[in-house]
Amino acid sequence: MTNTENEIDLLKLFADSIYILKKKKKLLIAFFFIGVLLGTYDLIKNFKQPRYYYLKTYTVQSNQIPNDMMVEIINSVGLKLKHISSSLNSEILPNEPGLSQNILNDLRVIKAEIKPSNLIEIRIEANNKEAVDSIIKGVEHYVIINEYVKRREIFARSQKQKLLEVVDNLIEEAIDKKNLGKGYYESNASLIKLLTNGKFGNWSYIELFEQKQKIEKELAFSKELDFVITSNPYEVVDIYTGMFKKAIGFGFLGMFLGVLISLFLNLYQKAKKLIA
């Protein structure tokens, strides 16, 4: 019995909805256009802005700095550049070559986030194609001179220097144990072959040399922050297309809201009659 009553209630609600759609056409159309107007607010607000903008993504890999901290630093740089772009005070322009007020005026969005691949992706939107590449260079410049990044860089290099000293001492001790002078080793590369089968503690001699070369390479070439431009080409985004879809979506949302309000008023009137 309960299931039958529930089915009747649902059918009645559906019938009421159809009745409202027929009876309250003007109200629903009004709600639809109210939704459209709300959806086109961005279009009205940005009417003087260029219709198209350029989008490009960049991948950032940090060797020492945690991803969440790097995202926070990059986004703070983005906010700083946006603040500069909206300011008329030329004294706060950045010292980074290539970043002018005109370029920053074309800046729309700088947003960094961590992707599922555990890499950081920077999204840059600008009204001018050339501005995008200049802006990413400015972001890199500001991140590198960030005090936290600089401290991490100094600390990491000092740790590697200490590790290199330890490895150098181990190599020197290993050479002394073979009664070979360090100078001889430096002048005779074939010595490596002689020491290949030897062991010093848990390290073979060749492993010590390889470790030394690895650390020296890191000190010479590695950076705390490696900017790697993704292979994604520039995307040209039509603002009007997105705003049109948004306006239509808001329109149907407004119509749905109109149906709910009409249903509520209909139920309220029926309840009022029953009470009377």
HUNOR-V707670 format. One record per pair of residues at least 24 apart in sequence whose ideal C-beta (glycine too) atoms are under 10 Angstrom apart, sorted by the first residue. I is the first residue (numbers start at 1). J is the second residue. Records with the same first field share a line. If there is no record, write none. Layout:
I=J / J
This chain:
13=263 / 267
16=259 / 262 / 263 / 266 / 267 / 270
17=259 / 260 / 262 / 263 / 266
19=262 / 263 / 266
20=258 / 259 / 260 / 261 / 262 / 263 / 265 / 266
21=255 / 258 / 259 / 262
23=262 / 266
24=258 / 259 / 261 / 262 / 263 / 265 / 266
27=255 / 258 / 259 / 261 / 262 / 265
28=254 / 255 / 256 / 257 / 258 / 259 / 261 / 262
29=251 / 254 / 255 / 258
30=254 / 255 / 258
31=251 / 252 / 253 / 254 / 255 / 256 / 257 / 258 / 259 / 260 / 261 / 262
32=248 / 250 / 251 / 252 / 253 / 254 / 255 / 256 / 257 / 258
33=251 / 254 / 255
34=250 / 251 / 253 / 254 / 255 / 257 / 258
35=247 / 248 / 249 / 250 / 251 / 252 / 253 / 254 / 255 / 256 / 257 / 258
36=244 / 246 / 247 / 248 / 249 / 250 / 251 / 252 / 253 / 254 / 255
37=247 / 250 / 251 / 254
38=246 / 247 / 250 / 251 / 253 / 254
39=243 / 244 / 245 / 246 / 247 / 248 / 249 / 250 / 251 / 252 / 253 / 254
40=243 / 244 / 246 / 247 / 248 / 250 / 251
41=243 / 246 / 247 / 250
42=239 / 242 / 243 / 246 / 247
43=239 / 240 / 242 / 243 / 244 / 246 / 247
44=243
46=108 / 239 / 243
49=108 / 127 / 239
50=106 / 108 / 127 / 128 / 239
51=127 / 237 / 238 / 239 / 240 / 241
52=127 / 129 / 236 / 237 / 238 / 239 / 240 / 241
53=106 / 108 / 109 / 125 / 126 / 127 / 128 / 129 / 131 / 132 / 235 / 236 / 237 / 238 / 239
54=106 / 108 / 124 / 125 / 126 / 127 / 128 / 129 / 130 / 131 / 132 / 234 / 235 / 236 / 237
55=108 / 109 / 123 / 124 / 125 / 126 / 132 / 232 / 234 / 235 / 236 / 237
56=122 / 123 / 124 / 125 / 126 / 129 / 132 / 133 / 135 / 136 / 229 / 230 / 232 / 233 / 234 / 235
57=111 / 115 / 121 / 122 / 123 / 124 / 229 / 230 / 232 / 235
58=112 / 120 / 121 / 122 / 123 / 124 / 132 / 133 / 136 / 139 / 140 / 227 / 228 / 229 / 230 / 232
59=115 / 117 / 119 / 120 / 121 / 122 / 226 / 227 / 228 / 229 / 230 / 231 / 232
60=112 / 119 / 120 / 121 / 122 / 136 / 139 / 140 / 143 / 225 / 226 / 227 / 228 / 229
61=118 / 119 / 120 / 223 / 225 / 226 / 227 / 228
62=119 / 120 / 143 / 149 / 152 / 223 / 224 / 225 / 226
63=152 / 153 / 156 / 218 / 222 / 223 / 224 / 225 / 226
64=149 / 152 / 153 / 155 / 156 / 157 / 159 / 222 / 223 / 224 / 225
65=120 / 143 / 146 / 148 / 149 / 152 / 153 / 156 / 224 / 225
66=152
67=112 / 113 / 114 / 115 / 118 / 119 / 120
68=114 / 120
69=148 / 149 / 152
70=112 / 114 / 120 / 143 / 146 / 148 / 149 / 224 / 225
71=111 / 112 / 113 / 114 / 120 / 121 / 122
72=112 / 148
73=112 / 139 / 142 / 143 / 146 / 148 / 149 / 225
74=110 / 111 / 112 / 113 / 120 / 122 / 139 / 140 / 142 / 143 / 146 / 225
75=110 / 111 / 112 / 113 / 122
76=112 / 142 / 143 / 146
77=110 / 112 / 122 / 138 / 139 / 140 / 141 / 142 / 143 / 146
78=107 / 109 / 110 / 111 / 112 / 122 / 123 / 124 / 135 / 139 / 142
79=110
80=110 / 138 / 139 / 142
81=107 / 110 / 135 / 138 / 139 / 142
82=107 / 108 / 109 / 110
84=138
85=135
94=138 / 141 / 142
95=141 / 142 / 145
96=134 / 135 / 137 / 138 / 139 / 140 / 141 / 142 / 145
97=134 / 137 / 138 / 141
98=130 / 131 / 133 / 134 / 135 / 137 / 138 / 141
99=131 / 134 / 135 / 137 / 138 / 139 / 141 / 142
100=131 / 134
102=128 / 131
103=128 / 130 / 131 / 132 / 133 / 134 / 135 / 138
104=131 / 134 / 135 / 138
105=131
106=130 / 131 / 132 / 134 / 135
107=131 / 132 / 134 / 135 / 138
108=132 / 135 / 237 / 239
110=135 / 136 / 138 / 139
112=139 / 143
119=228 / 230
120=225 / 227
121=230 / 232
122=227 / 229 / 230
125=235 / 237
126=234
127=239
129=234 / 236
132=234
133=229 / 234
136=227 / 229
137=227
139=227
140=225 / 227
143=224 / 225 / 227
144=223 / 224 / 225 / 227
146=225
149=224 / 225
150=224
152=224 / 225
153=223 / 224 / 225
154=224
155=224
156=218 / 219 / 222 / 224
157=218 / 219 / 222 / 224
160=214 / 215 / 216 / 218 / 219 / 222
161=215 / 219
163=211 / 212 / 214 / 215 / 218 / 219
164=211 / 212 / 214 / 215 / 216 / 218 / 219
165=215
166=211 / 215
167=203 / 207 / 208 / 209 / 210 / 211 / 212 / 213 / 214 / 215 / 216
168=208 / 212 / 215
170=200 / 201 / 203 / 205 / 208 / 211 / 212
171=195 / 200 / 203 / 205 / 208 / 209 / 211 / 212
173=200 / 201 / 208
174=198 / 199 / 200 / 201 / 203 / 204 / 205 / 208 / 209
175=200 / 205 / 208
177=205
178=205
185=209
